[in-house]
Amino acid sequence: MRQYLLSIYQPDGPPPEPEVLEPIMRDLDALNQEMKAAGAWVFGAGLHPPSTATVLQAKDDDVLTTDGPFAEGKEHLGGFTIIKAPDLGVALEWGGKLARVLSPLRIEVRPFYEEAAD
């Protein structure tokens, strides 16, 4: 089965208030459990704010280190889930479920270049 990255994009700024965030996280946990029960879930995690990022770039014999994020924007990668799915259609179904749980955030579904070894 191919692996897919479900990227979660969120706006810059503070997280929602706990009373808003708690039911979302509960629904996200339920979806993760559904993915695990279906054998689709591989790994998932949230990320710290982009202000915590560090960008490294090799140049000549040195590696340049700068404060991140690499890409400036009004939205950033806030987290991700890696799933296994037999085809893009199934991956999009899981991505759609994730989009409904995290609405109005955007979810990008993208296959890994190489086939995963099962």
C-alpha positions in Angstrom: 0.0 0.0 0.0 1.1 3.5 -0.7 1.7 6.0 2.0 0.1 9.5 1.9 0.9 12.6 3.9 -2.2 14.5 5.1 -0.8 18.0 5.9 -2.8 20.3 8.1 -2.6 24.0 7.3 -3.6 26.5 9.9 -3.6 30.3 10.2 -0.8 32.1 12.1 -1.8 33.2 15.5 -2.7 31.8 18.9 -4.6 28.5 19.1 -8.4 28.6 19.7 -9.7 28.9 23.2 -9.9 25.6 25.2 -13.7 25.4 25.0 -13.3 25.5 21.2 -10.2 23.3 20.9 -11.3 20.5 23.3 -14.2 19.0 21.2 -12.0 19.3 18.1 -9.2 17.3 19.7 -11.7 14.8 21.0 -13.0 14.3 17.4 -9.5 14.1 16.1 -8.6 11.4 18.6 -11.7 9.5 17.5 -10.7 9.8 13.8 -7.2 8.6 14.6 -8.6 5.6 16.4 -10.8 4.9 13.4 -7.7 5.1 11.1 -5.8 2.8 13.4 -8.7 0.3 13.5 -8.8 0.3 9.7 -5.0 -0.2 9.5 -4.6 3.1 7.7 -2.9 5.2 10.4 0.9 5.2 10.4 1.9 8.3 12.3 0.6 11.8 13.2 1.7 14.8 15.2 1.2 18.5 15.7 4.0 21.0 15.3 5.1 23.9 17.4 4.6 27.4 15.9 6.7 28.3 12.8 8.6 30.8 14.9 10.4 27.8 16.5 11.7 26.5 13.2 15.3 26.7 12.2 16.4 26.6 8.5 19.6 24.9 7.5 21.3 25.3 4.1 24.5 23.8 2.9 26.8 26.3 1.1 30.3 25.4 0.1 31.7 23.6 3.1 29.5 25.2 5.7 25.9 24.8 6.8 24.1 28.2 7.2 21.6 28.3 10.1 18.8 30.9 10.1 15.7 31.4 12.1 12.7 30.0 10.4 10.3 29.4 9.0 11.6 28.8 5.5 8.4 30.0 3.9 6.6 33.2 5.1 2.9 33.2 4.9 -0.4 33.7 6.6 -0.8 30.0 7.0 1.6 27.3 8.1 2.0 23.6 8.5 0.5 22.9 11.9 0.6 19.1 11.9 0.4 16.0 9.8 -0.8 12.5 9.6 0.8 9.7 7.5 -1.6 7.0 6.4 -1.5 3.9 4.3 -4.2 3.6 1.6 -4.6 1.3 -1.4 -5.2 4.3 -3.8 -5.7 8.0 -3.9 -9.4 7.7 -3.7 -9.2 6.1 -0.2 -6.6 8.6 0.9 -8.9 11.4 -0.1 -11.7 9.8 1.9 -9.5 9.9 5.0 -8.4 13.4 4.1 -12.0 14.5 3.8 -12.8 13.0 7.2 -9.8 14.9 8.7 -11.0 18.2 6.9 -14.5 17.8 8.5 -13.0 17.3 11.9 -10.6 20.3 11.6 -12.9 22.6 9.6 -12.2 25.2 8.4 -8.6 24.2 8.2 -7.3 23.0 4.9 -5.9 19.5 4.4 -3.4 18.6 1.7 -3.3 15.0 0.6 0.0 14.0 -1.1 1.5 10.6 -1.9 5.0 9.6 -0.9 7.3 9.3 -3.9 8.3 5.7 -3.2 6.2 2.8 -2.3 6.4 1.9 1.4 7.7 -1.5 2.2 5.0 -3.5 4.0 
